[in-house]
Amino acid sequence: MKKISMLMLGICSTLAFSQNVSDYKYVSVPEKFEAFKKDSYGLDTYLTKALKGKKYVVLPENRDQWPSEAKDNSCNVLNANVLDDSSLLSNKVILQFTDCNKKVVLESKGRSGIKEFEEGFTDALRQALVKVTVSNPVNILPAQTSVVADPQTSVSTTPTTTVATTASSSNTFSNGKLDLQKIQIDGSQFILAKSGNSVPFAIFKPTSKKEVFIVKLDNGSTTIGYFENGNVVIDIPQADGRYTKEVFVGK
């Protein structure tokens, strides 16, 4: 049981392989961009408005104003930044999004031939925003685990959530090549992690259909999964666009 609690600690304390900006619901936009401290040319306001138009929830720098699922786990939040990449002949910006581990999730460049700074930088940012797709979050993580359960107990506590890790919510599944541990995060979502490894193999989020899930794989791809005769089935995407049925049999 202690082993399971330690695995939960490793999983809940890190971002579980979100690779796309659209995987996120929350984006933090600073009041002033470091590269534009003297004059932001309205870029912060323009970026905020554009992100809201793409269905993101834009958060201020002050964490006290954040909703609980963002405040309790900063890995649910992307950090936006705009860099000045201008040359003598054109206004250019780099739009950058980083995760809680300071890893760059997206970097997009925009260029404008408009010489006036305010109009030129805004036009360049508009072009950089083309690569930012509409928010479609599939991986909102629970609060970080702060206390590891005693070996004789089966509960790990968080600042706002209690996660049960009893035998009934943790099972082993195998496809003959890979042994995975099923760890229930809450009543509707769970993780399959490689035995002895704190890095998830797949995260399962519920859909409107019972026992059918949106699945985020460790390679960053998104697919579907479901239960079948007590086993876990994942449709694995192939390079040619097709899907293969991978069955993980419960032990």
Backbone hydrogen bonds, N-H to C=O, Kabsch-Sander energy under -0.5 kcal/mol:
donor,donor_aa,acceptor,acceptor_aa,energy
5,S,1,M,-2.2
6,M,2,K,-2.3
7,L,3,K,-1.8
8,M,4,I,-2.4
9,L,5,S,-1.9
10,G,6,M,-1.9
11,I,7,L,-2.0
12,C,8,M,-2.9
13,S,9,L,-1.1
14,T,11,I,-1.1
17,F,15,L,-1.6
23,D,20,N,-1.5
24,Y,21,V,-2.0
25,K,76,N,-0.5
26,Y,76,N,-0.9
27,V,57,V,-2.2
28,S,78,L,-3.4
29,V,27,V,-0.6
29,V,59,L,-2.1
35,A,82,V,-0.5
36,F,33,F,-1.9
37,K,34,E,-0.9
43,L,40,S,-2.2
46,Y,42,G,-2.3
47,L,43,L,-2.8
48,T,44,D,-2.2
49,K,45,T,-2.2
50,A,46,Y,-2.4
51,L,47,L,-2.6
52,K,48,T,-2.1
53,G,49,K,-1.8
54,K,50,A,-0.8
54,K,51,L,-0.6
55,K,52,K,-1.7
56,Y,51,L,-2.4
57,V,25,K,-3.3
58,V,56,Y,-0.7
59,L,27,V,-3.2
63,R,61,E,-0.7
65,Q,62,N,-1.7
66,W,63,R,-2.0
70,A,67,P,-1.3
71,K,67,P,-2.9
72,D,68,S,-3.1
76,N,73,N,-2.0
77,V,74,S,-1.7
78,L,26,Y,-2.3
79,N,98,T,-2.8
80,A,28,S,-2.7
80,A,78,L,-0.6
81,N,96,Q,-2.0
83,L,94,I,-2.7
85,D,83,L,-0.7
85,D,92,K,-2.6
87,S,90,S,-2.2
91,N,112,S,-1.7
92,K,90,S,-0.5
93,V,110,G,-2.3
94,I,83,L,-2.0
95,L,108,S,-3.4
96,Q,81,N,-3.0
96,Q,94,I,-0.5
97,F,106,L,-2.6
98,T,79,N,-2.2
99,D,103,K,-2.2
102,K,99,D,-2.0
105,V,97,F,-2.8
105,V,103,K,-0.6
106,L,97,F,-1.4
108,S,95,L,-2.8
110,G,93,V,-2.4
112,S,91,N,-2.5
120,G,116,E,-3.0
121,F,117,F,-3.2
122,T,118,E,-1.7
123,D,119,E,-2.2
124,A,120,G,-2.2
125,L,121,F,-2.5
126,R,122,T,-2.3
127,Q,123,D,-1.7
128,A,124,A,-2.0
129,L,125,L,-1.9
130,V,127,Q,-1.2
131,K,128,A,-1.0
132,V,129,L,-1.4
133,T,131,K,-0.8
135,S,54,K,-2.9
136,N,22,S,-3.2
138,V,23,D,-0.7
139,N,23,D,-0.8
141,L,139,N,-0.7
144,Q,72,D,-1.4
146,S,157,T,-1.5
147,V,157,T,-1.3
153,T,150,D,-2.4
156,S,163,V,-1.9
157,T,147,V,-0.9
158,T,161,T,-1.9
163,V,156,S,-2.2
163,V,161,T,-0.5
164,A,162,T,-0.6
165,T,154,S,-2.4
169,S,166,T,-1.3
170,S,167,A,-0.9
171,N,182,K,-0.6
173,F,180,L,-2.9
174,S,249,V,-1.8
175,N,178,L,-1.4
180,L,173,F,-3.5
180,L,178,L,-0.5
181,Q,193,A,-3.6
182,K,171,N,-3.8
182,K,180,L,-0.5
183,I,181,Q,-0.6
183,I,191,I,-3.1
184,Q,169,S,-1.3
184,Q,182,K,-0.5
185,I,189,Q,-1.9
186,D,189,Q,-1.8
190,F,204,F,-1.2
191,I,183,I,-2.6
192,L,202,A,-2.6
193,A,181,Q,-2.4
193,A,191,I,-0.6
194,K,199,V,-0.9
195,S,179,D,-1.7
197,N,194,K,-2.4
201,F,192,L,-3.0
202,A,192,L,-1.9
203,I,216,K,-1.9
204,F,190,F,-2.8
205,K,203,I,-0.5
205,K,214,I,-2.8
207,T,209,K,-0.5
207,T,212,V,-1.4
212,V,209,K,-1.7
213,F,225,G,-3.3
214,I,205,K,-2.9
215,V,223,T,-2.7
216,K,203,I,-2.3
217,L,215,V,-0.6
217,L,221,S,-2.7
218,D,201,F,-1.5
220,G,217,L,-1.9
223,T,215,V,-2.6
225,G,213,F,-2.2
226,Y,233,V,-2.2
227,F,211,E,-1.4
228,E,231,N,-2.4
231,N,228,E,-1.9
232,V,248,F,-2.4
233,V,226,Y,-3.1
233,V,231,N,-0.5
234,I,246,E,-2.4
235,D,224,I,-2.3
236,I,234,I,-0.9
236,I,244,T,-3.0
238,Q,242,R,-3.1
241,G,238,Q,-1.8
244,T,236,I,-2.3
246,E,234,I,-2.5
246,E,244,T,-0.6
247,V,245,K,-0.6
248,F,232,V,-3.3
248,F,246,E,-0.5
249,V,174,S,-2.8
249,V,247,V,-0.7
251,K,172,T,-3.0
